[in-house]
């Protein structure tokens, strides 16, 4: 872990337990897998994997995420973008 990734990893460590607390549903296992893969991508500094996993987690949260999960995800995105990671394949509007 570097100084650059530490804040994002801390936010992921906050997000993952929130995702684990999600009520069982059709996407529960998938969102946990994607969240854990995202943590590995951030730890490895793998830019393309970060964008890909952020997209997948965001898409899954849109269908079944709670307000708490969305807030934690937004904080994670902010931490990653502040560190210089690109979390989207295009510019946000």
Number of C-alpha atoms within 10 A of each C-alpha: 11 9 8 15 18 16 18 24 21 13 20 23 15 16 21 19 12 16 21 14 10 17 11 9 9 9 16 18 14 14 24 18 15 19 23 15 17 24 21 15 19 22 16 13 16 13 13 15 17 24 18 16 22 23 17 17 20 18 13 16 19 11 9 15 21 14 9 12 21 15 13 19 24 15 17 23 20 17 21 22 14 13 15 11 21 17 22 15 10 7 7 6 3
